[in-house]
Amino acid sequence: MNIEELSTTIQSWAIERPIDLMIVDDDELIILAVSRVLRDRKLIRNVTIAHDGIEALALLDSGEVKLERLIVLVDLQMPRMGGIELLEQIRSRPTLKSVPVIILTNSREEADRQRAYGSCVGGYFFKPSTMVEFEALLNALQNYWTRVEFA
């Protein structure tokens, strides 16, 4: 199988196994950047936006967001409820505890990273400073998401 055939196979697999994405961030520029990069990708079935942890939990608890093949992309520093607290709340709820949560943050604090991994975060990434870096990060995550088996 050559590279083109492999690429076509991966793309068709992604279409067959789309994911839902929840973006939890109070920064509208990050929300726009993620939405822009993901806009034309068939991998993403639905995108839900929450501006803090309280709003995210309300959406998750309401049943409005489909939990099957959902990935939650979370910032750490937000008003009302930050990302670590949201992660801990998600892990404490039986219906949500297996939902993959990915941290996307500006925080380079070791304590934040340790606390996130201690709460079973699926990944901890620094927010890229350019659109090229942002697209590269989302491409890497897409490659992972199209291959991973969800709980």
C-alpha angles and dihedrals in degrees: 000000000000127000094265092052091047091049091050091049092050092048093050090047090052090052090051092047105040121172135216117230130205115195113201109189136122092211109095091196091060091047090051092046094051091044091049094051093045097039098101100032118112090207093080115071099176136004120205121190126209123174098208142003095271092055091046093051091048090053093045093047094045095066091235090116118066108233098199108100092357121152120192116210108198138187117212102218111061135133122263095008124016129211099266092051090048091050091051091049092049091050091049094056115083093213093051106031095099096048109116112244121194121192117220108180149143091228114114092176112133090213091059092050093047093047091049093050090044086060093051100257114182094224142343117219134173116234108257118240097218135043090241091056090043092053091047090053093049090047089055091048091047091053089052096044094052091056105036123097114228123222 
